[in-house]
């Protein structure tokens, strides 16, 4: 489970860095690397979204303590 946690966290961090670039510099790194809404860029965005949903469980777990 630790591998999945670290992988999801890494993907989420990459996603947040991309959103930071979009917000500050108006530069979308995913689109730059993979093309505007190409299959690869859609896969990256999907993985970032799924990682965020997976990491949401930490909020649920923190309420149990």
ROSE-4610 file (N, C-alpha, C; in Angstrom, 1 decimal, always signed):
// ROSE-4610
residu = [X/X/X/X/X/X/X/X/X/X/X/X/X/X/X/X/X/X/X/X/X/X/X/X/X/X/X/X/X/X/X/X/X/X/X/X/X/X/X/X/X/X/X/X/X/X/X/X/X/X/X/X/X/X/X/X/X/X/X/X/X/X/X/X/X/X/X/X/X/X/X/X/X/X/X/X/X/X/X/X/X/X/X/X/X/X/X/X/X/X/X/X/X/X/X/X/X/X/X/X/X/X/X/X/X/X/X/X/X/X/X/X/X/X/X/X/X/X/X/X/X/X/X/X/X/X/X/X/X/X/X/X/X/X/X/X/X/X/X/X/X/X/X/X/X/X/X/X/X/X/X/X/X/X/X/X/X/X/X/X/X/X/X/X/X/X/X/X/X/X/X/X/X/X/X/X/X/X/X/X/X/X/X/X/X/X/X/X/X/X/X/X/X/X/X]
num = [1/1/1/2/2/2/3/3/3/4/4/4/5/5/5/6/6/6/7/7/7/8/8/8/9/9/9/10/10/10/11/11/11/12/12/12/13/13/13/14/14/14/15/15/15/16/16/16/17/17/17/18/18/18/19/19/19/20/20/20/21/21/21/22/22/22/23/23/23/24/24/24/25/25/25/26/26/26/27/27/27/28/28/28/29/29/29/30/30/30/31/31/31/32/32/32/33/33/33/34/34/34/35/35/35/36/36/36/37/37/37/38/38/38/39/39/39/40/40/40/41/41/41/42/42/42/43/43/43/44/44/44/45/45/45/46/46/46/47/47/47/48/48/48/49/49/49/50/50/50/51/51/51/52/52/52/53/53/53/54/54/54/55/55/55/56/56/56/57/57/57/58/58/58/59/59/59/60/60/60/61/61/61/62/62/62/63/63/63/64/64/64/65/65/65]
x = [+0.8/+0.0/+0.9/+2.0/+2.9/+3.3/+3.6/+4.0/+2.8/+1.6/+0.5/+0.3/+0.5/+0.4/+1.4/+2.6/+3.7/+3.5/+3.0/+2.8/+1.7/+0.6/-0.5/-0.1/+0.7/+1.2/+2.1/+2.9/+3.8/+3.0/+2.0/+1.2/+0.4/-0.1/-0.8/+0.1/+1.3/+2.2/+2.6/+2.8/+3.0/+1.8/+0.6/-0.6/-0.7/-0.4/-0.4/+0.6/+1.8/+2.8/+2.4/+1.7/+1.2/+0.1/-0.8/-1.8/-1.1/+0.0/+0.7/+1.3/+1.8/+2.4/+1.3/+0.1/-1.0/-1.5/-1.6/-2.0/-1.1/+0.2/+1.2/+1.7/+2.0/+2.7/+1.8/+0.6/-0.3/+0.3/+1.0/+1.8/+1.3/+0.7/+0.3/+1.3/+2.1/+3.2/+2.7/+1.6/+1.0/+0.7/+0.0/-0.3/+1.0/+1.9/+3.2/+3.9/+3.9/+4.7/+3.9/+2.6/+1.8/+0.8/+0.6/-0.4/-1.7/-2.4/-3.7/-4.7/-5.0/-6.1/-5.8/-4.6/-4.2/-4.6/-4.5/-4.7/-3.8/-2.5/-1.6/-1.9/-2.2/-2.5/-3.8/-4.8/-6.0/-5.7/-4.8/-4.4/-3.7/-2.8/-2.2/-3.2/-4.1/-5.1/-6.0/-6.3/-7.1/-6.4/-5.1/-4.3/-4.2/-4.0/-4.0/-5.3/-6.4/-7.7/-7.9/-7.6/-7.7/-6.8/-5.6/-4.7/-5.3/-5.9/-6.5/-7.7/-8.5/-9.6/-9.1/-8.0/-7.4/-6.9/-6.2/-5.6/-6.7/-7.9/-9.0/-9.2/-8.9/-9.1/-8.3/-7.2/-6.5/-7.3/-8.2/-9.1/-10.1/-10.6/-11.5/-10.8/-9.6/-8.8/-8.4/-8.2/-7.8/-8.9/-10.2/-11.3/-11.5/-11.0/-11.2/-10.4/-9.4/-8.5/-9.0]
y = [-1.2/+0.0/+1.3/+1.2/+2.3/+2.8/+1.8/+2.2/+2.9/+2.5/+3.2/+4.6/+4.7/+6.0/+7.0/+6.5/+7.4/+7.7/+6.8/+7.0/+8.0/+7.9/+8.8/+10.2/+10.3/+11.5/+12.2/+11.5/+12.0/+12.6/+11.8/+12.2/+13.5/+13.5/+14.7/+15.9/+15.8/+16.9/+17.4/+16.5/+16.9/+17.7/+17.3/+18.0/+19.4/+19.5/+20.8/+21.7/+21.2/+22.0/+22.6/+21.7/+22.1/+23.2/+23.1/+24.1/+25.4/+25.3/+26.5/+27.2/+26.4/+27.1/+27.7/+27.1/+27.7/+29.0/+29.0/+30.1/+31.3/+31.0/+32.1/+32.5/+31.6/+31.9/+31.7/+31.2/+30.8/+29.8/+28.9/+27.8/+26.5/+25.7/+24.4/+23.4/+22.8/+21.9/+20.6/+20.1/+18.9/+19.1/+20.2/+20.4/+20.7/+21.3/+21.6/+20.3/+19.3/+18.1/+17.1/+17.0/+16.0/+16.4/+17.7/+18.2/+18.6/+19.5/+20.0/+18.9/+18.4/+17.4/+16.1/+15.8/+14.5/+13.4/+12.2/+11.0/+11.0/+11.3/+11.2/+12.3/+13.5/+14.5/+14.2/+13.6/+13.2/+12.1/+11.2/+10.2/+10.8/+11.8/+12.5/+13.1/+13.9/+14.6/+13.6/+12.5/+11.4/+10.8/+10.6/+10.0/+11.0/+12.3/+13.3/+13.3/+13.3/+13.3/+12.1/+10.9/+9.7/+9.7/+10.2/+10.3/+11.2/+12.3/+13.2/+12.5/+11.8/+11.1/+10.0/+9.3/+8.3/+8.9/+10.1/+10.7/+11.3/+11.5/+12.0/+11.1/+9.9/+8.9/+9.3/+10.1/+10.5/+11.4/+12.2/+13.1/+12.2/+11.2/+10.3/+9.6/+9.1/+8.4/+9.3/+10.6/+11.5/+11.8/+11.6/+11.8/+10.7/+9.5/+8.4/+8.4/+9.2/+9.2/+10.1]
z = [+0.0/+0.0/+0.0/+0.6/+0.6/-0.8/-1.7/-3.0/-3.7/-3.5/-4.2/-3.6/-2.3/-1.6/-2.2/-2.3/-2.8/-4.3/-5.0/-6.5/-6.6/-5.9/-6.0/-5.5/-4.5/-4.0/-5.0/-5.6/-6.7/-7.8/-8.3/-9.4/-9.0/-7.8/-7.4/-7.3/-6.8/-6.8/-8.2/-9.1/-10.5/-11.0/-10.7/-11.1/-10.5/-9.2/-8.6/-9.1/-9.4/-10.1/-11.4/-12.2/-13.5/-13.3/-12.3/-12.1/-11.6/-10.8/-10.4/-11.6/-12.6/-13.8/-14.6/-14.6/-15.4/-14.7/-13.4/-12.7/-12.7/-12.6/-12.5/-13.9/-14.7/-16.0/-17.2/-17.0/-18.1/-19.1/-18.5/-19.2/-18.8/-19.7/-19.4/-19.8/-18.9/-19.2/-19.8/-19.4/-20.0/-21.4/-21.8/-23.2/-24.0/-23.4/-24.1/-24.4/-23.5/-23.7/-24.6/-24.4/-25.0/-26.1/-26.2/-27.2/-26.5/-27.2/-26.6/-26.6/-25.5/-25.3/-26.1/-26.3/-27.0/-26.1/-26.6/-25.7/-24.5/-24.7/-23.6/-22.6/-23.0/-22.1/-21.3/-21.9/-21.2/-20.2/-20.5/-19.6/-18.4/-18.6/-17.5/-16.6/-17.2/-16.4/-15.6/-16.3/-15.6/-14.4/-14.6/-13.5/-12.3/-12.6/-11.6/-10.8/-11.6/-10.9/-10.0/-10.6/-9.8/-8.6/-8.7/-7.5/-6.5/-6.9/-5.9/-5.2/-5.9/-5.3/-4.3/-4.7/-3.9/-2.6/-2.7/-1.6/-0.6/-1.1/-0.3/+0.9/+0.8/+1.9/+3.1/+3.0/+4.1/+5.0/+4.4/+5.2/+6.0/+5.4/+6.1/+7.2/+6.9/+8.0/+9.1/+8.8/+9.9/+10.9/+10.4/+11.3/+12.2/+11.9/+12.8/+14.0/+14.1/+15.3/+16.4]
